[in-house]
Amino acid sequence: MRRGAAIYVAMAALGTLAAPQARSADLPGAAAAAAEKKGATDCTVYGAKFFALGDTGFCAKFGLDLMGFVAKDFAKQDIAMVGQRLPSASYGAGPPILYYYKKDFGEQTRNPYPGLDAQASFMAARQTDLGPLVAFVNLRLAGQVQNYGDETRYIANNSVDGSIFKGMFDQAWVRLGGLEAGIQPSMFGFARWGYTVTPGYSSLVDTPAVSYTYRIDDIPAKGEAATVSVAIEDPDRRDMADGALSEYGSVRWPDFVAQARFGGPSFLFHIAGAAHEIRDRAAADCCGASVGEAWGGAGTLASELHVKWSDVFGDAAAGMYGRLMIQGAVARGAIGYLGVPFFATDYVADADGAIHMSQGYSAIVSYEHLWTPTLKSSLTYSLFETSQTSGAALLSPGLPPLIPAVPMWFDVKVHGSELQAGIEDMVQPDLMIGFEASYTWTSAHGAYAGAAAAPLDVSFPAVAAYVRRVF
């Protein structure tokens, strides 16, 4: 069965119970309760811009978010990874090997480039005897135009499986009570990837899923609430494989994700875990080995705190507010849950089918400061590390028995960090202009058959200016 197919089967089976809904625009419990008291057609309880959708009993809202930008990336080189299979004493091609090198990006980054991030959304909601029924769709087109020597290309930032059309459906879900089905934010990720416009190293993915959330309001009558959620999610969106070191075959299980949250007016705490099935076919394709099987996993902790600075410093900080986000994630055999660049596969398959699961971590700290009602700044720092290894195998560099076989294995680590700073001004209601700057550091170092290889280090800045209009 194609990876993720079970998700679509489950979604179809649940289609009579729930139609697409959006967690990014969740209806608060208080609004749902108010709607039940005042009637389904009193749309003011859902918030501004909601209107009655004919005589259907639904309240609806349209939204449009447009952001145009111009950016300049100063990266001349970056680290690239190449996986291969080498000749061996036992196999024609077998032991995996991973090389890292500096790749030239000068042609792509020579000139500034323009881009667009356009989103259009629609939400409809009404009360039922089984709880709120909500449908949500968010369509998104995001990318930029860049020069590649004499060629100009459009680079899509949110394509899925190479398809811009599939990537346009950023969210499309239906929720009835706590049951939700469709393309929705993964239960693993936190609500944010930092307060800067460009994302930091944080797992925030929209994926086909079926989830259920149980909510407990008012604990203990202080405006606090807790939720517990479980989900089955499409594993394809998380796969990190290269076809040589690793290649996913057909799977039997979706990803299993569990989440718990506790929050109030000024804070939110989040914990989540995920299990990710591995069924490798790379060793079978190259070396006739049996299909390798394993389970990877990931976990994350996150929190967000809001501060009214006049409560701390008095009148000198009147009108100033801040919010701080901290998140950390660890993974073993599920690197796709870290929200980091593709510097490691989820696992490495030896020629005999043995699975060596890669491991890593990511972390992000982000702060946003509201100086005036219209002016804010942000600062985000992210870091990550990945590690992948193979098992020892006998390598044949020549024609045996003229040259004896020698053992070979690898152990490669990549770590990186990024500092981002931004400032944004609301020049008029729903119209913002902003500027962001970032600096990225990345390094790779490895060992081959126990001998250390030369490390590589790259670093580069980037800048961007943008205009955003919300309708």
Backbone hydrogen bonds, N-H to C=O, Kabsch-Sander energy under -0.5 kcal/mol:
donor,donor_aa,acceptor,acceptor_aa,energy
5,A,2,R,-2.3
7,I,4,G,-0.9
8,Y,4,G,-1.1
9,V,5,A,-1.9
10,A,6,A,-2.3
11,M,7,I,-2.4
12,A,8,Y,-2.1
13,A,9,V,-2.1
14,L,10,A,-1.7
15,G,12,A,-1.0
17,L,14,L,-1.9
18,A,14,L,-2.0
21,Q,174,V,-0.7
25,A,22,A,-0.9
26,D,23,R,-1.6
32,A,28,P,-2.1
33,A,29,G,-2.3
34,A,30,A,-2.4
35,A,31,A,-2.5
36,E,32,A,-1.9
37,K,33,A,-1.7
38,K,34,A,-2.8
39,G,35,A,-2.0
42,D,39,G,-1.5
43,C,41,T,-1.4
45,V,42,D,-1.1
46,Y,43,C,-1.4
47,G,44,T,-0.9
50,F,47,G,-1.2
51,F,60,A,-2.3
53,L,58,F,-3.0
54,G,52,A,-1.3
56,T,53,L,-1.7
59,C,125,A,-3.1
60,A,51,F,-2.9
61,K,123,M,-2.1
63,G,121,S,-2.3
65,D,119,Q,-3.0
66,L,469,R,-2.8
67,M,117,D,-1.7
68,G,467,V,-2.3
69,F,115,G,-2.1
70,V,465,A,-2.3
71,A,113,Y,-2.7
72,K,463,V,-2.6
74,F,72,K,-0.5
74,F,461,P,-2.2
76,K,74,F,-0.6
78,D,103,K,-1.9
80,A,101,Y,-3.0
82,V,99,Y,-2.5
84,Q,97,I,-2.5
86,L,95,P,-2.5
88,S,91,Y,-1.7
89,A,394,L,-1.8
94,G,86,L,-3.0
97,I,84,Q,-2.3
99,Y,82,V,-2.9
101,Y,80,A,-2.0
103,K,78,D,-3.4
103,K,101,Y,-0.5
105,F,76,K,-3.2
106,G,76,K,-0.7
109,T,105,F,-1.7
110,R,106,G,-0.5
110,R,107,E,-0.5
113,Y,71,A,-2.7
115,G,69,F,-2.3
116,L,143,G,-2.4
117,D,67,M,-2.8
118,A,141,L,-2.7
119,Q,65,D,-2.7
120,A,139,L,-2.4
121,S,63,G,-2.6
122,F,137,V,-2.3
123,M,61,K,-2.3
124,A,135,A,-2.3
125,A,59,C,-2.7
126,R,133,L,-1.9
128,T,131,G,-0.7
131,G,128,T,-1.5
133,L,126,R,-3.2
134,V,132,P,-0.6
134,V,175,R,-2.7
135,A,124,A,-2.8
136,F,20,P,-1.3
136,F,173,W,-2.5
137,V,122,F,-2.2
138,N,171,Q,-2.9
139,L,120,A,-3.1
140,R,168,M,-2.6
141,L,118,A,-2.5
143,G,116,L,-2.0
144,Q,155,I,-1.9
145,V,114,P,-2.4
146,Q,144,Q,-0.5
146,Q,153,R,-2.6
148,Y,151,E,-4.2
150,D,148,Y,-0.5
151,E,148,Y,-1.7
153,R,146,Q,-2.8
155,I,144,Q,-3.3
155,I,153,R,-0.6
156,A,154,Y,-0.6
157,N,142,A,-2.9
158,N,142,A,-0.8
160,V,163,S,-2.2
163,S,160,V,-2.0
164,I,162,G,-0.6
167,G,163,S,-1.6
168,M,164,I,-1.2
168,M,165,F,-0.5
169,F,165,F,-0.6
169,F,166,K,-0.9
170,D,138,N,-1.0
170,D,168,M,-2.1
171,Q,138,N,-1.8
172,A,183,I,-2.3
173,W,136,F,-2.3
174,V,20,P,-2.9
174,V,181,A,-2.2
175,R,20,P,-0.5
175,R,134,V,-3.0
176,L,179,L,-2.5
177,G,132,P,-2.6
179,L,176,L,-2.2
180,E,211,S,-2.9
181,A,174,V,-2.2
182,G,209,A,-2.2
183,I,172,A,-2.1
184,Q,182,G,-0.7
184,Q,207,T,-2.3
186,S,205,V,-3.3
190,F,203,S,-0.6
193,W,194,G,-0.7
200,G,193,W,-2.0
202,S,200,G,-1.8
204,L,202,S,-0.7
207,T,184,Q,-2.9
209,A,182,G,-2.0
210,V,232,I,-2.1
211,S,180,E,-2.8
212,Y,230,V,-2.6
213,T,178,G,-2.0
214,Y,228,V,-2.9
215,R,213,T,-0.5
216,I,226,A,-3.4
217,D,215,R,-0.5
218,D,224,E,-0.9
219,I,224,E,-1.2
225,A,263,G,-2.6
226,A,216,I,-2.5
227,T,261,R,-2.4
228,V,214,Y,-2.1
229,S,259,Q,-3.1
230,V,212,Y,-2.1
231,A,257,V,-2.4
232,I,210,V,-2.4
233,E,255,D,-2.4
234,D,208,P,-2.3
237,R,234,D,-0.6
238,R,235,P,-1.7
239,D,235,P,-0.9
239,D,236,D,-0.7
242,D,246,S,-0.7
243,G,246,S,-3.0
249,G,279,R,-3.2
251,V,1,M,-0.9
255,D,233,E,-2.4
256,F,275,A,-1.8
257,V,231,A,-2.5
257,V,255,D,-0.5
258,A,273,G,-2.3
259,Q,229,S,-2.7
260,A,271,I,-2.6
261,R,227,T,-2.6
262,F,269,F,-1.9
263,G,225,A,-2.7
264,G,267,F,-2.5
267,F,264,G,-0.7
268,L,304,E,-1.8
269,F,262,F,-2.7
270,H,302,A,-2.8
271,I,260,A,-2.2
272,A,300,T,-2.0
273,G,258,A,-2.2
274,A,298,A,-2.4
275,A,256,F,-2.3
276,H,296,G,-2.7
278,I,294,A,-3.0
280,D,292,G,-2.6
281,R,247,E,-2.8
282,A,247,E,-0.6
285,D,281,R,-2.6
286,C,282,A,-2.2
287,C,283,A,-2.4
288,G,284,A,-1.3
289,A,283,A,-1.4
292,G,280,D,-0.9
294,A,278,I,-2.0
296,G,276,H,-3.5
297,G,332,R,-2.6
298,A,274,A,-1.9
299,G,330,V,-2.3
300,T,272,A,-2.4
301,L,328,G,-2.2
302,A,270,H,-2.5
303,S,326,I,-2.3
304,E,268,L,-2.2
305,L,324,L,-2.5
306,H,266,S,-2.8
307,V,322,G,-3.1
309,W,307,V,-0.7
309,W,320,M,-1.5
310,S,320,M,-0.6
311,D,308,K,-2.0
312,V,309,W,-1.1
313,F,309,W,-3.1
314,G,310,S,-1.3
316,A,313,F,-0.7
317,A,314,G,-1.8
318,A,315,D,-1.8
320,M,317,A,-2.0
321,Y,370,L,-1.4
322,G,307,V,-2.4
323,R,368,E,-2.0
324,L,305,L,-2.6
325,M,366,S,-3.0
326,I,303,S,-2.3
327,Q,364,I,-2.4
328,G,301,L,-2.5
329,A,362,S,-2.7
330,V,299,G,-2.3
331,A,360,G,-2.3
332,R,297,G,-2.7
333,G,358,S,-3.1
337,Y,334,A,-1.9
338,L,335,I,-2.2
343,F,341,P,-2.2
346,D,240,M,-3.3
348,V,356,H,-2.3
349,A,245,L,-2.6
350,D,348,V,-0.6
350,D,354,A,-2.7
353,G,350,D,-1.9
356,H,348,V,-2.7
357,M,355,I,-0.6
358,S,346,D,-2.0
359,Q,387,S,-2.2
360,G,331,A,-2.1
361,Y,385,E,-2.1
362,S,329,A,-2.3
363,A,383,L,-2.3
364,I,327,Q,-2.6
365,V,381,Y,-2.5
366,S,325,M,-2.7
367,Y,379,L,-2.6
368,E,323,R,-2.4
369,H,377,S,-2.8
370,L,321,Y,-3.3
371,W,369,H,-0.8
371,W,375,L,-1.8
372,T,375,L,-1.5
376,K,424,E,-2.4
377,S,369,H,-2.2
378,S,422,G,-2.5
379,L,367,Y,-2.3
380,T,420,Q,-2.9
381,Y,365,V,-2.8
382,S,418,E,-2.5
383,L,363,A,-2.2
384,F,416,G,-2.3
385,E,361,Y,-2.1
386,T,414,V,-2.6
387,S,359,Q,-2.4
388,Q,412,V,-2.3
390,S,410,F,-1.9
393,A,408,M,-1.5
395,L,393,A,-0.7
395,L,406,V,-4.0
396,S,87,P,-0.8
402,L,399,L,-1.9
406,V,395,L,-2.5
408,M,393,A,-2.2
411,D,447,A,-2.0
412,V,388,Q,-2.6
413,K,445,H,-2.8
414,V,386,T,-2.1
415,H,443,S,-2.3
416,G,384,F,-2.0
417,S,441,W,-2.5
418,E,382,S,-2.3
419,L,439,Y,-2.4
420,Q,380,T,-3.0
421,A,437,A,-2.7
422,G,378,S,-2.2
423,I,435,F,-2.2
424,E,376,K,-2.8
425,D,433,I,-2.8
426,M,374,T,-2.7
427,V,425,D,-1.1
427,V,431,L,-1.0
428,Q,431,L,-1.3
431,L,428,Q,-2.6
432,M,468,R,-3.0
433,I,425,D,-2.3
434,G,466,Y,-2.4
435,F,423,I,-2.3
436,E,464,A,-2.9
437,A,421,A,-2.6
438,S,462,A,-2.8
439,Y,419,L,-2.1
440,T,460,F,-2.7
441,W,417,S,-2.8
442,T,458,V,-2.6
443,S,415,H,-2.5
444,A,456,L,-2.3
445,H,413,K,-2.3
447,A,411,D,-2.0
448,Y,451,A,-2.6
449,A,409,W,-2.7
451,A,448,Y,-1.9
453,A,446,G,-3.2
456,L,444,A,-2.6
458,V,442,T,-2.7
460,F,440,T,-1.8
462,A,438,S,-2.0
463,V,72,K,-2.2
464,A,436,E,-2.4
465,A,70,V,-2.3
466,Y,434,G,-2.4
467,V,68,G,-2.5
468,R,432,M,-3.2
469,R,66,L,-3.0
470,V,430,D,-2.5
471,F,64,L,-3.4
